[in-house]
Amino acid sequence: MPSAVHALLLEAMRERRPVACVYQGHRREICPVMLGRTGLEEKALVFQFGGTTSKGPIGKADWKCFKLAEITDVVLIDGRWHSGSEHSEAQHCMKMVEYDVNPASPYSPAFKLK
């Protein structure tokens, strides 16, 4: 059974709405781009465009891999969808991709976004 965080991130993906959350003690503004698992551990590949990181305030938006068990205080926020213009390497965040906002995903997601 997917977690409540998984369900909210999936809703954000379907509606193309950004999310505010706390991850590892830092407030983040993200757009979840992929949801999946490595074993039983739920994960998300996100594009962080605001908030802070362990290194301080975010300077440049970037791709991050989040463990859903470490995400708290998740809320959908108003604003434009951010997903970056490109990435230079294949994702290594999760072994099984369940959902991907990219309709031409090369990762063969298990489920389609509706």
N, C-alpha and C positions, 0 to 999 in steps of 0.2 A: 504494500500500500504506500503510495507516494506521501511524503510529508506535507504539512501545511505550507512550508516555504516553497516546496516544489510546485504546489498548486498555484500559489500567488505569482511565482516567476513565469509559469506557463500562461497564466492570464495576461501578464505583461507582454509576453511574446505574441500572443494572439491579437492583442489590441495595439501592439507597437507603442507601449507606454513605458517611460522610464520608471525606475524604482529607486527609492532611498532605503538604506538599510545600515546596519552596523555589522562589520565583518572584522574579526580579530581586534575588537576594541576601537575601530575607526569608522566614522560615519562616511558612507560611500554613496555616490550617485552613479547608477549603472544602467545598462541595457543588457538583459540576458539574451544571448544569441543562440546558445545551445544548452540543452539539458540532457543529462545522461548519467551513467554509472561506471564505476570501476569496482567490480565485485558488487557488494551491497551498498557501497558508499555513493550517495547522490552527489553530483557535481554540476557546476554550471560554468560555461565559458561566457564571460561577460566583457562588455566594453565599458570601462570606468572612465567617466567624463567629468566627474566632480567629487568634491569631498576631500578626504585625506587618505594617506597610506601610512605604512610604518615608517616611511621616510619623510613624512610631513605633508603639507598641502600638495595636491596633485598639480604638477606643472604642465604635463602633456597627457592628453587622454591616451589610454593604452588597454590592451587585452590582458585579462586576469582570469585565473582559474580559481573558483571558490568551491569549498566543501560546504554543502548546504547545511550540515549539522552545526557549522560555526557562524551562520547568518542569523541575526536577530533583528527585531524592530523593523520588519519589512512593510513598506507601504508603496502603493502606486502613486506616482506624482504626475502633475501636468508638465508638459514640455515636449520638445521634439525628440524623436528617436535618434539615437546615435549608434552607429555600428562600424565606424571606421571606413576607410576607403580601400584598404587592402591589408593582407598579412603576408609576411615573407616566408612563413613555414607552415606546415601542416599542424593541426592541433594535436596536442599530446595530453590534454586535460582529462579525457575520459576514454575508456576502452569501448563502451557501448553508447552510441548516440541515440537518444530517444526522440528528441525534437531539435529541429534546426530552422531558424527563421529564413534561411536561404532556400528558396524553392528549388534551386539547382544544386543542392548540397551534394558534394562528392562523398559524404560519409554514410550514405544510405540509412537515414534515420528510421528507427523502428515504427514511428508514428508520424502522421501528417498533422500539421497545424490546421485547425478549421477556422 
